[in-house]
């Protein structure tokens, strides 16, 4: 009996971990998954990809200010990159 409960507990943890990796709720709340939007709009722009990621999920995570600061950090890196190529 104890072994069954332990096995079920491990299965539940594994299932929850898989969901957080494959389909986290902060990326799947809307009609489109964040990954699909990022792939469509920024296929060759990793810094803008990061900006989009933080923007699209910031309202659904626990720290709005932190995500917005990360977005700004990546945006500043992209601005620096653009300015240094001219």
N, C-alpha and C positions, 0 to 999 in steps of 0.2 A: 504494500500500500504506500509506504513512504517513498519507495523507488518510483512509483507511478506519479506521485505528486512532484517529485524532483524532476522527472523527465518532462512532465507537462510544463513546469516552470521554465525549464531550459528552452523548450520549444517556443513558449510565449516570448521569452527574451530574444530569441533568435529571430522570430517573426517581426517583433517590434524593431529590432536593429535593421533588418532588411528593409522595412518600410522607411526608416529614417535615412537609409542610404539610397534606395531606389526611387522613392516617391515621398520625400518629406512634405509635411502639410504646408509649410510656408512656401513651397514651390508649386503646389498643386491646388490652390484654393480657387482658381478661376478656370475659365473655359480653355485657356492655353497654358501649357506648362512653361515655366520660366526657361528651361533649357531650349525649347523649340523657338522661343522668341529670340534668345541670345544667338542661337545658331543662324537664324534667318537674318538678323540685323548686323551682327558683328562677326562674320566667319573668319576674318583675318585681323581682327583688332582685339587682342587679349586685354588691353587696359580698358577699352570701352566695354568689353564683355563684363569686366569686373564692376564697372560703374552701373551697368544695367542690372546686374545681379543684385547689388546692394539696394538699388532703387526699387526694384520690383518686389523685394521681400521685406523691406524695412518696417512696414506697418504690421507685419505678422510675426516678427521676432520680438524678443523681450527688451531689446535695447535700441530704440529708434535713433538716439543721438549717436551711438557707436557706429551703427550701420551708415548713417549719413556722413560721419567723419571719414569712414573708410571709402565711401563713394568719392568724397572730395579729394582724398589722398590719391586715389587712382586717376581722377580727372586731372589733378595737378601734374602727375607723372606724364599723362598723355599730352597736356599742354606743353610741358617742358620738351618732350620729344618732338612735337611739331615745330616749336620755336627754334630748336637746335638744328633742324634740317633745312632751314632757310638761310 
